[in-house]
Amino acid sequence: MTRIAIIGAGFGGVAVAAELLKAGFSDIVLLEKADRIGGVWRDNTYPGCACDVPAPLYSYSFALNPDWSRRYPPHDEILAYLRRCAADLGVTPLVRLGAEVASAAWKDRTWTITLTGGETLEADVLIPAAGQLSRPSVPALPGAASFTGVAVHTAHWTSGIPIDGRRIAVIGTGASAIQLVPAIAGRAAHISVFQRTAPWTVPKPDRRYGRLRRAAYRRVPALMQLSRGATWLLTLVPGAALHGNRVVNAGVRGYAWIQRRWQVRDPELLAKVTPDEPIGCKRLLFTNDWLPTLARPDVDLITEKIVAVTPDGVRTADGADHPCDVLVYGTGFAATAFLAPMAITGRGGRPLTDEWRDGAHAYLGITVPGFPNMFLVYGPNTNTGNTSVIYFHEAQARWIVQAVRSVAAGDDLEVRPDVAATYDSEIQSRLAGSVWTACQSWYRNAAGRIVTNWPGKAVEYRRRTAHLNRADFLAASGRPFLPADEISEIRPDGHFQDRQR
């Protein structure tokens, strides 16, 4: 029986576990370091937290939900949905809570996994599904340790954070901040928002789903598929803007311009909220209340560089001190630090950190040369800027099922180094001609590589992961599955062509 260990019980881990169960595999364990299932939706509980992808698309295609309360549901609904799916699909009994992985090592055709408490487990297949958004990023600001108030990252929010009547400082103007600030404005005595660069925003087409709609979805499930398809078509608009369609890009820019002009009347504030980078450098944000909130008299948008945190607040480069009682880091996640702090070692004891010294890379974002039977979910270059990441999770899960079937048949799968190198070269070349090269450091690692984003459209990724090509892999012997004379040149998509096909 094939032993399968999945690291993480968020949307990615649950998706791959569900597909493996459906395929007939049963010796599965999900190692979850927290005390509950949920991933980012367990960790992010700040006021206003909600999805910025419409619910019909931000859900499993095999478990559509008729009971969403609105198009963009709040975090508690999403978390409840994920946990209900895990239970209904038979995944929940497979989860070990409080099981944090410290290391995993490949030896003698087996993965030995060591938990932080010292316990070890063995598996034939290792599936890290920790994702790109599991490690909050907190900037190393001078004096941060001296702050005497409450300091918290949005991903570590708790119900005990004081808001009412307090002075709040929020560092960052990304997806979390634009939800948090409007949610606490009017409760806090004053809010200071510190912005490095202005995000692109457009109106959020949110709406409530009434009882009749929900009843119709329950009675006629095909209506949910129709809604999902319509939502998918809507995501093609920002996708086209992101991927170079000049007409669509101009349309989105114009839509954003109208929103700014309509909602911001003060010329000084208008200048501050006008982006100076291309669409796509930061995630396009959907919001109806961010700009009006910044225009409130009890909210300040500060664009001066932060030079220090003082015991009483934040100091900026112009010498001004901005007092606060609560300091909130809305500074996102260490998306380029894949699998850290876990220590993963592959064939011959090679650390994954050595393989990724110049930046994380993986064939199809899933598998790495020298690390047999290890398959990543939400790995390098599989982030999407315009649609649901769950779409990518499902594509990866279906590919992984094919890989595990090969392992179960007695074949360890290790991607050919030349195949992986050709694929990586293609991805980096395409990214070099994308909007992200004009951005600052959000998508690039220290070596300058873009290691997070997928360069194409989601349908291309789904097509390329639809079928596992055994000719792309080495067998346990270290030789290709097929004789060399049965493999032709590398195709443009990075695969080896099997002449027998």
C-alpha positions as CSV (number, residue, x, y, z in Angstrom):
1,M,0.0,0.0,0.0
2,T,1.4,3.4,-1.0
3,R,2.0,5.7,2.0
4,I,1.2,9.3,1.3
5,A,2.0,12.3,3.6
6,I,0.5,15.7,2.8
7,I,1.9,18.7,4.6
8,G,-0.9,21.3,5.3
9,A,-4.6,21.1,5.6
10,G,-5.7,24.2,3.7
11,F,-7.5,24.3,0.3
12,G,-4.5,22.8,-1.5
13,G,-4.0,19.9,0.9
14,V,-7.7,19.1,1.1
15,A,-8.0,19.2,-2.7
16,V,-5.2,16.7,-3.3
17,A,-6.4,14.4,-0.5
18,A,-9.9,14.3,-1.9
19,E,-8.6,13.4,-5.4
20,L,-6.4,10.7,-3.9
21,L,-9.3,9.2,-2.0
22,K,-11.4,9.3,-5.1
23,A,-8.7,7.4,-7.0
24,G,-8.7,4.7,-4.4
25,F,-5.7,5.6,-2.2
26,S,-6.3,5.3,1.5
27,D,-3.0,5.3,3.4
28,I,-3.0,9.1,3.6
29,V,-2.1,11.5,6.4
30,L,-2.3,15.3,6.4
31,L,0.2,16.8,8.8
32,E,-1.2,20.1,10.0
33,K,0.8,22.3,12.4
34,A,-2.2,24.2,13.7
35,D,-5.0,23.0,15.9
36,R,-7.6,23.3,13.2
37,I,-8.1,22.8,9.4
38,G,-8.2,25.9,7.4
39,G,-5.0,27.3,6.1
40,V,-5.0,31.1,5.4
41,W,-8.7,31.2,6.2
42,R,-8.0,29.9,9.7
43,D,-5.1,32.3,10.3
44,N,-6.7,35.5,8.9
45,T,-9.5,36.7,11.1
46,Y,-9.0,40.5,11.0
47,P,-12.1,42.7,10.7
48,G,-13.4,42.9,7.2
49,C,-11.5,39.8,6.0
50,A,-13.2,38.4,3.0
51,C,-12.5,36.8,-0.4
52,D,-11.5,39.0,-3.3
53,V,-12.5,36.2,-5.8
54,P,-16.2,35.6,-6.4
55,A,-17.5,32.7,-4.4
56,P,-18.7,30.6,-7.4
57,L,-15.1,30.4,-8.5
58,Y,-13.5,30.4,-5.1
59,S,-14.7,26.9,-4.4
60,Y,-14.0,23.4,-5.5
61,S,-15.6,22.5,-8.9
62,F,-16.6,19.1,-7.4
63,A,-18.2,20.7,-4.3
64,L,-20.1,23.8,-5.3
65,N,-21.9,25.6,-2.5
66,P,-25.5,26.7,-2.9
67,D,-25.5,28.6,0.5
68,W,-23.1,31.5,0.0
69,S,-24.6,34.6,1.5
70,R,-23.0,36.9,-1.1
71,R,-20.8,37.0,-4.2
72,Y,-17.7,37.9,-2.1
73,P,-18.2,35.9,1.1
74,P,-16.6,36.8,4.5
75,H,-13.8,34.7,5.9
76,D,-16.0,32.7,8.4
77,E,-18.2,31.4,5.5
78,I,-15.1,30.3,3.5
79,L,-13.6,28.6,6.5
80,A,-16.9,26.8,7.3
81,Y,-17.1,25.7,3.6
82,L,-13.6,24.3,3.6
83,R,-14.1,22.3,6.8
84,R,-17.5,21.0,5.6
85,C,-15.8,19.9,2.3
86,A,-13.1,18.1,4.3
87,A,-15.7,16.3,6.4
88,D,-18.0,15.4,3.5
89,L,-15.1,14.2,1.3
90,G,-13.6,12.0,4.0
91,V,-10.5,14.1,4.5
92,T,-11.0,15.2,8.1
93,P,-10.3,11.8,9.7
94,L,-6.9,11.7,7.9
95,V,-5.7,15.0,9.4
96,R,-3.2,15.0,12.3
97,L,-3.5,18.4,14.1
98,G,-0.6,19.9,16.0
99,A,1.8,18.0,13.7
100,E,4.4,20.5,12.5
101,V,7.0,19.1,10.1
102,A,10.6,20.0,10.9
103,S,12.3,18.0,8.2
104,A,11.9,15.4,5.5
105,A,14.7,13.3,4.0
106,W,14.7,10.9,1.0
107,K,16.7,7.7,1.6
108,D,16.3,4.1,0.5
109,R,13.3,5.0,-1.6
110,T,11.4,6.4,1.4
111,W,10.7,9.8,2.8
112,T,11.4,10.0,6.5
113,I,9.5,12.9,8.0
114,T,10.5,14.3,11.4
115,L,8.0,16.4,13.4
116,T,9.1,19.3,15.7
117,G,8.5,17.1,18.7
118,G,10.9,14.5,17.4
119,E,8.4,11.9,16.2
120,T,9.2,10.3,12.8
121,L,7.0,9.0,10.1
122,E,7.7,7.2,6.8
123,A,6.0,7.8,3.5
124,D,6.5,6.7,-0.1
125,V,5.1,10.0,-1.4
126,L,5.6,13.5,0.1
127,I,3.2,16.3,-0.9
128,P,4.0,19.7,0.6
129,A,0.9,21.8,0.4
130,A,1.9,24.7,2.7
131,G,1.4,27.1,-0.1
132,Q,2.8,30.6,-0.7
133,L,0.8,32.4,1.9
134,S,1.7,30.5,5.1
135,R,4.5,32.7,6.5
136,P,3.6,36.3,7.4
137,S,6.2,38.9,6.3
138,V,7.1,41.5,8.9
139,P,9.5,44.2,7.9
140,A,12.6,44.7,10.1
141,L,12.0,48.2,11.2
142,P,14.4,50.0,13.5
143,G,13.0,50.2,17.0
144,A,10.2,47.8,16.4
145,A,11.0,45.9,19.6
146,S,10.7,49.1,21.7
147,F,7.0,49.7,20.8
148,T,4.9,49.6,24.0
149,G,1.5,49.2,22.4
150,V,0.0,46.1,20.7
151,A,1.8,45.1,17.5
152,V,0.2,42.4,15.3
153,H,0.3,41.1,11.7
154,T,-3.1,40.8,10.0
155,A,-2.5,37.0,9.8
156,H,-2.1,36.8,13.6
157,W,-5.2,38.8,14.5
158,T,-7.1,37.8,17.6
159,S,-10.4,38.9,19.0
160,G,-8.7,40.6,21.9
161,I,-7.0,43.3,19.7
162,P,-8.3,46.7,21.1
163,I,-9.9,48.9,18.4
164,D,-12.6,51.1,19.9
165,G,-11.3,54.5,20.8
166,R,-7.7,53.6,20.0
167,R,-5.2,55.1,17.6
168,I,-4.3,52.6,15.0
169,A,-1.4,52.5,12.6
170,V,-1.6,50.2,9.6
171,I,1.5,49.6,7.5
172,G,0.7,48.5,4.0
173,T,-2.0,49.1,1.4
174,G,-2.5,45.6,0.0
175,A,-5.4,43.2,0.0
176,S,-5.6,42.9,3.8
177,A,-5.3,46.6,4.5
178,I,-8.0,47.6,2.1
179,Q,-10.4,45.3,3.9
180,L,-9.3,46.1,7.5
181,V,-9.1,49.9,7.4
182,P,-12.7,50.5,6.2
183,A,-14.0,47.8,8.7
184,I,-12.4,49.6,11.7
185,A,-12.9,53.2,10.6
186,G,-15.3,55.0,12.9
187,R,-14.6,52.6,15.7
188,A,-11.0,53.7,16.1
189,A,-10.2,57.2,17.3
190,H,-7.8,57.7,14.5
191,I,-6.1,55.6,11.8
192,S,-2.8,56.3,10.2
193,V,-2.2,54.3,7.0
194,F,1.4,54.0,5.7
195,Q,1.7,53.5,2.0
196,R,4.8,52.6,0.0
197,T,3.1,52.5,-3.4
198,A,-0.6,53.0,-4.4
199,P,-2.5,49.9,-5.4
200,W,-4.7,49.7,-8.4
201,T,-8.4,49.4,-7.3
202,V,-11.6,49.0,-9.2
203,P,-15.2,48.8,-7.9
204,K,-16.2,45.5,-6.3
205,P,-19.3,44.0,-7.9
206,D,-20.5,42.5,-4.7
207,R,-24.1,41.6,-3.9
208,R,-26.1,39.6,-1.5
209,Y,-27.5,36.2,-2.5
210,G,-31.2,36.0,-1.4
211,R,-33.2,33.1,-0.3
212,L,-34.7,32.5,-3.7
213,R,-31.3,32.2,-5.4
214,R,-30.0,29.8,-2.7
215,A,-33.1,27.7,-3.0
216,A,-32.8,27.6,-6.8
217,Y,-29.2,26.5,-6.5
218,R,-30.1,23.7,-4.1
219,R,-33.0,22.5,-6.3
220,V,-31.1,22.9,-9.7
221,P,-27.4,22.4,-9.1
222,A,-26.7,23.1,-12.8
223,L,-27.5,26.7,-12.1
224,M,-24.3,26.9,-9.9
225,Q,-22.3,25.6,-12.9
226,L,-23.8,28.3,-15.0
227,S,-22.9,30.9,-12.4
228,R,-19.4,29.5,-12.1
229,G,-18.9,29.7,-15.9
230,A,-20.1,33.3,-16.0
231,T,-17.8,34.2,-13.2
232,W,-14.9,32.6,-15.0
233,L,-15.6,34.7,-18.1
234,L,-15.5,37.8,-15.9
235,T,-12.0,36.9,-14.7
236,L,-10.8,37.0,-18.3
237,V,-11.0,40.8,-18.3
238,P,-8.4,41.5,-15.6
239,G,-6.5,38.5,-17.0
240,A,-6.3,40.1,-20.4
241,A,-5.2,43.4,-18.9
242,L,-2.5,41.6,-17.0
243,H,-1.2,39.6,-20.0
244,G,-0.8,42.5,-22.4
245,N,-4.1,43.2,-24.1
246,R,-3.7,46.9,-24.6
247,V,-7.4,47.6,-25.2
248,V,-8.5,45.7,-22.1
249,N,-5.7,47.2,-20.1
250,A,-6.7,50.7,-21.1
251,G,-10.3,49.9,-20.2
252,V,-9.4,48.7,-16.7
253,R,-7.2,51.7,-16.2
254,G,-10.0,53.9,-17.2
255,Y,-12.4,52.2,-14.9
256,A,-10.0,52.7,-12.0
257,W,-9.6,56.3,-13.0
258,I,-13.3,56.9,-12.9
259,Q,-13.5,55.3,-9.4
260,R,-10.7,57.5,-8.1
261,R,-12.2,60.7,-9.6
262,W,-15.7,59.8,-8.3
263,Q,-14.6,58.9,-4.8
264,V,-11.7,61.2,-4.1
265,R,-12.3,65.0,-4.4
266,D,-9.2,66.3,-2.5
267,P,-6.3,66.9,-5.0
268,E,-3.6,66.0,-2.5
269,L,-5.2,62.6,-1.6
270,L,-6.0,62.0,-5.2
271,A,-2.3,62.3,-6.1
272,K,-1.4,59.9,-3.3
273,V,-3.9,57.1,-4.4
274,T,-2.9,57.3,-8.1
275,P,-0.7,54.3,-9.0
276,D,2.6,55.0,-10.7
277,E,3.2,51.4,-11.7
278,P,1.6,49.1,-14.3
279,I,-1.5,47.1,-13.5
280,G,-0.3,43.8,-12.1
281,C,2.7,45.0,-10.1
282,K,0.5,44.4,-7.1
283,R,-2.8,42.5,-7.1
284,L,-5.7,44.4,-8.6
285,L,-7.9,45.1,-5.7
286,F,-11.7,45.2,-5.7
287,T,-13.2,47.6,-3.2
288,N,-16.1,50.1,-2.9
289,D,-15.1,51.7,0.4
290,W,-11.3,52.0,0.5
291,L,-11.0,55.4,-1.1
292,P,-13.9,56.9,0.7
293,T,-12.4,55.7,4.0
294,L,-9.1,57.4,3.2
295,A,-11.0,60.6,2.7
296,R,-12.4,60.5,6.3
297,P,-11.1,63.2,8.7
298,D,-10.1,60.5,11.2
299,V,-7.9,58.7,8.6
300,D,-4.6,59.8,7.3
301,L,-2.7,58.3,4.3
302,I,1.0,58.8,4.8
303,T,3.4,58.2,2.0
304,E,6.6,59.3,3.7
305,K,9.1,56.5,4.2
306,I,9.0,54.8,7.7
307,V,12.5,55.2,9.3
308,A,11.7,53.9,12.8
309,V,9.2,52.6,15.2
310,T,9.2,54.4,18.5
311,P,7.8,53.3,21.9
312,D,4.8,55.4,21.1
313,G,4.3,55.0,17.4
314,V,5.9,55.4,14.0
315,R,8.4,58.0,12.7
316,T,8.7,58.9,9.1
317,A,11.5,60.4,7.0
318,D,10.2,63.9,7.3
319,G,10.8,63.7,11.1
320,A,7.1,63.4,11.9
321,D,6.0,61.1,14.7
322,H,2.7,59.3,14.3
323,P,1.5,58.1,17.7
324,C,-0.5,54.9,17.9
325,D,-1.8,52.4,20.5
326,V,-2.0,49.5,18.0
327,L,0.5,48.8,15.2
328,V,-0.8,46.6,12.4
329,Y,1.4,45.0,9.8
330,G,-0.6,44.5,6.7
331,T,2.6,43.5,4.9
332,G,1.7,40.3,3.3
333,F,3.6,37.0,3.2
334,A,7.0,35.7,2.5
335,A,5.7,34.2,-0.7
336,T,9.2,33.5,-2.2
337,A,10.4,31.5,0.8
338,F,8.8,28.2,-0.2
339,L,8.6,25.4,2.4
340,A,10.7,27.4,4.9
341,P,11.6,26.7,7.7
342,M,11.3,22.9,6.9
343,A,14.5,21.2,6.0
344,I,14.0,19.0,2.9
345,T,16.8,16.8,1.7
346,G,16.6,14.7,-1.5
347,R,18.7,12.2,-3.3
348,G,22.2,11.9,-1.9
349,G,21.4,14.1,1.1
350,R,21.2,17.3,-1.1
351,P,19.3,20.1,0.7
352,L,16.4,21.7,-1.2
353,T,17.9,25.0,-0.1
354,D,21.0,24.2,-2.3
355,E,18.8,23.3,-5.2
356,W,16.9,26.5,-4.8
357,R,19.9,28.7,-4.0
358,D,19.1,31.1,-6.8
359,G,15.4,30.8,-6.4
360,A,12.7,28.2,-6.1
361,H,11.8,26.3,-9.3
362,A,9.8,23.2,-10.0
363,Y,8.7,21.4,-13.2
364,L,5.0,22.5,-13.6
365,G,5.4,24.1,-10.2
366,I,5.1,20.5,-8.8
367,T,8.3,18.5,-8.9
368,V,12.0,19.2,-8.4
369,P,15.0,17.3,-9.9
370,G,16.7,15.2,-7.3
371,F,13.7,14.9,-5.0
372,P,11.9,11.7,-6.1
373,N,8.2,11.2,-5.2
374,M,7.9,14.8,-3.9
375,F,5.0,16.8,-5.4
376,L,4.2,20.3,-4.5
377,V,0.8,22.0,-4.3
378,Y,0.9,25.8,-5.0
379,G,4.6,25.5,-5.7
380,P,6.9,27.9,-7.6
381,N,5.3,29.9,-10.5
382,T,1.8,28.7,-9.9
383,N,0.3,31.9,-8.4
384,T,-2.4,33.6,-10.4
385,G,-3.1,37.3,-10.6
386,N,-6.6,37.3,-11.9
387,T,-8.5,34.1,-11.1
388,S,-9.0,31.5,-8.3
389,V,-5.9,29.7,-7.0
390,I,-8.3,26.8,-6.3
391,Y,-8.4,26.2,-10.1
392,F,-4.7,25.6,-10.0
393,H,-4.9,23.4,-6.9
394,E,-7.4,21.1,-8.7
395,A,-5.2,20.9,-11.8
396,Q,-2.2,20.0,-9.6
397,A,-4.2,17.5,-7.6
398,R,-5.3,15.6,-10.7
399,W,-1.7,15.5,-12.0
400,I,-0.4,14.3,-8.6
401,V,-2.9,11.4,-8.7
402,Q,-1.4,10.3,-12.0
403,A,2.1,10.5,-10.4
404,V,1.0,8.5,-7.3
405,R,-0.4,5.8,-9.5
406,S,3.0,5.4,-11.1
407,V,4.6,5.2,-7.7
408,A,2.1,2.7,-6.6
409,A,3.1,0.6,-9.6
410,G,6.6,0.5,-8.3
411,D,8.1,3.5,-10.2
412,D,9.7,6.3,-8.2
413,L,9.2,9.5,-10.1
414,E,12.0,12.0,-10.4
415,V,11.8,14.7,-13.1
416,R,14.7,14.7,-15.6
417,P,17.1,17.6,-14.9
418,D,17.2,18.6,-18.5
419,V,13.4,18.7,-18.8
420,A,13.1,20.7,-15.6
421,A,15.8,23.2,-16.8
422,T,14.2,23.7,-20.2
423,Y,10.8,24.3,-18.5
424,D,12.3,26.7,-16.0
425,S,14.1,28.6,-18.8
426,E,10.8,28.9,-20.7
427,I,8.9,30.2,-17.7
428,Q,11.6,32.8,-16.8
429,S,11.9,33.9,-20.4
430,R,8.2,34.5,-20.6
431,L,8.1,36.3,-17.2
432,A,11.0,38.5,-18.4
433,G,8.7,39.9,-21.0
434,S,5.8,40.4,-18.6
435,V,4.4,43.3,-16.6
436,W,6.2,41.9,-13.5
437,T,9.6,42.9,-14.8
438,A,8.5,46.5,-14.4
439,C,7.6,46.1,-10.8
440,Q,9.5,46.4,-7.6
441,S,10.4,43.4,-5.4
442,W,7.0,41.9,-4.6
443,Y,7.4,39.0,-7.1
444,R,11.2,38.6,-7.2
445,N,13.6,36.9,-4.9
446,A,17.0,38.2,-3.9
447,A,18.6,36.8,-7.1
448,G,16.1,38.7,-9.3
449,R,14.1,35.6,-10.4
450,I,10.3,35.8,-10.4
451,V,9.4,32.6,-8.5
452,T,5.8,33.1,-7.6
453,N,3.6,33.9,-10.7
454,W,2.5,31.8,-13.6
455,P,3.2,33.7,-16.9
456,G,0.2,32.5,-18.9
457,K,-3.5,32.0,-18.6
458,A,-5.0,29.5,-16.2
459,V,-6.4,27.3,-19.0
460,E,-2.9,26.8,-20.3
461,Y,-1.7,25.6,-16.9
462,R,-4.7,23.2,-16.8
463,R,-3.8,21.9,-20.3
464,R,-0.2,21.3,-19.4
465,T,-0.9,19.4,-16.3
466,A,-3.7,17.3,-17.8
467,H,-1.5,14.3,-18.5
468,L,1.7,13.1,-16.9
469,N,4.3,12.3,-19.5
470,R,6.5,9.4,-18.2
471,A,9.2,10.3,-20.7
472,D,9.8,13.5,-18.6
473,F,11.0,11.3,-15.6
474,L,13.7,9.1,-14.4
475,A,12.9,5.7,-13.0
476,A,14.3,4.3,-9.8
477,S,17.4,3.2,-11.7
478,G,18.2,6.8,-12.6
479,R,17.5,6.1,-16.3
480,P,14.6,7.4,-18.4
481,F,11.5,5.4,-18.4
482,L,11.9,5.0,-22.2
483,P,15.1,4.1,-24.1
484,A,16.9,7.1,-25.5
485,D,16.1,6.2,-29.1
486,E,12.4,6.4,-28.3
487,I,12.5,9.9,-27.1
488,S,12.8,12.8,-29.6
489,E,13.8,16.4,-29.0
490,I,12.2,18.5,-26.3
491,R,9.0,20.1,-27.5
492,P,8.4,23.9,-27.1
493,D,6.4,23.3,-24.0
494,G,9.3,21.6,-22.2
495,H,8.2,18.0,-22.5
496,F,10.2,15.2,-24.2
497,Q,8.2,13.7,-27.1
498,D,7.6,10.0,-26.9
499,R,8.0,8.6,-30.4
500,Q,5.8,5.6,-29.6
501,R,2.9,8.1,-29.3
